[in-house]
Amino acid sequence: MTLSEAIEQLVLANRIISHEGILDAFGHVSARHPHDPGKFLLSRSLAPSLVRREDILVFDLESRPVEDYDCSLYAERVIHGEIYKARPDVNGVCHHHAPSVLTFAISHRKLEPVSQMGAVIGHHVPLWDSQDEFGDTNLLLVKPEEGRSLAKALDQNWLVLMRRHGATCVGRSIQEMTFRTIYSAANADLLLRAMMVGRVETLTPGEIDRAGEIKPLAVERAWDYWTDRL
């Protein structure tokens, strides 16, 4: 993938995830630099639905801008830098506050896969609590040590909940990250609905393994659908 293609996909990911109701004025989406794994791409501080090609900036893995950009930057960009540093397999990151997912970050109910598409969340969704290491904060994650703590909690999983704050979802590509972000939020919504109806049955470990194997063709099909909906 060329840098131009990566920027184009990142712009679309911002707009798609916003259009699907997961991002609003807040939250952010990034991609690892396609030619330099020690850098990542992230918009200037802006509502994701408004992101354009010219808004995409380059950062190193310490979350420092590689140039002296004359604009405001996302305060929580350390989320992205520290995850890319800890997970060489990750090439896309989305931090969001979708209500369906946030519900499980403010309750004691585990977020588990309950549908075929929901298997994208994997076997385990950890909950990161800033209180454990940092005590009372404004719940924003802005310090490198906070980013490292979140990356450690994410470990080898695809989704991590952030207590009373939101969630961060990752993928091996920009499109896969978008796929996991959208369907993990849909799974959370389905689980909430099912809990109101009666007893909930989750997927078995074997079903999670099999249904969670994301096929490139499925990602491409969904990406084309979401792009058309824009």
Secondary structure, 3 states (H helix, E strand, C coil): CCHHHHHHHHHHHHHHHHHCCCCCCCCEEEEECCCCCCEEEEECCCCHHHCCHHHEEEEECCCCECCCCCCCCCCCCHHHHHHHHHCCCCCEEEEECCHHHHHHHCCCCCCCCCCCHHHHHCCCCCEECCHHHHCCCCCCCCCHHHHHHHHHHHCCCCEEEECCCEEEEEECCHHHHHHHHHHHHHHHHHHHHHHHHCCCCCCCHHHHHHHCCCCHHHHHHHHHHHHHHC
